Amino acid sequence: MAGGPCSYETSVITAIVTEVDEDGALFEGDDGEFWVSDEYLGSLPEVGETLTLKRDQITEGTCTPEMYWVVDADTSDQD
């Protein structure tokens, strides 16, 4: 984070990997294409793999604009 105080909107995205290089991966999701840096992915995925990501997108302040975490596919609150 660069500076604060900051506010983020959190969303969960399921997307397919369409391209991978040493710096990260390009994904195709419901809202179009987006790039995720390798620093957020841990290990690089394979092209064609489907991942579920949690995205924090800045809504207020001057902190990091977007942050990603790979999460388990089941993000529901079902018992």
N, C-alpha and C positions, 0 to 999 in steps of 0.2 A: 504494500500500500504506500502511496506517495504522500498523502496528507489527509487530514481529517478536520472536522467530523464529516463522515460520509454516510449515505444511505444507499442501500441496494435493493433491487427487486430480484427475488429468487424464483427460478423456474426449473422444472425437470424436463429434459429433452431426450427423446429416443431418436437416434440417427444412425445412418449407414456410412461407413468409411468409404470414400470414393478415391482417395489419393493419400499416399504416405511418403514422406521423405525424412531425412535425419533430423529435421527441426519440428516435426509435428504431423498432423493429419487434417485433411479436408473432409468434412462431413456433409451429408445431405439429410436435412430434417424437414419437418412440416413447414417451417418458416424459411426454407431455402438453404443455401450453402453457408457454412461457417468454418473457420480455421481454429484449431486448438493446438497450442504450442506443446511440445514434448514435455515441458516442465509440469504441465497439468495432468499428463497422461500416465506418467510413471514409465511404463513400457509401451512401445509403439504398437498399435493394433495392426491387423491385416486388412487389406482392401476387401470389402464385402462384409466385414464384421459389423454387427449391430451393437452399439453401446448406449447405455443410459447415462446421461451426464446431468449433474446439477450445475446450473449457471447462475452466478451472482452478477447482475448488470447494474452499473452505477446509475442512480437517479438524482443524487445530490452530492456535491463536494468535488474534490480533485484527487481522489484515490485511484487505484487501478480500475480502469473502465470495465473489464470483464474478468471473472475468475471462474475456473471450471474444476469439477471433481468427478471422477468416474464413480458411479454408484451401482448397487445391485439393480437388476432389471425390475424387481418387484418393489415399487415405491408406494403401493396402496396401503390404506389403513385397515384393510379387511382382517378379521380375526381368523 
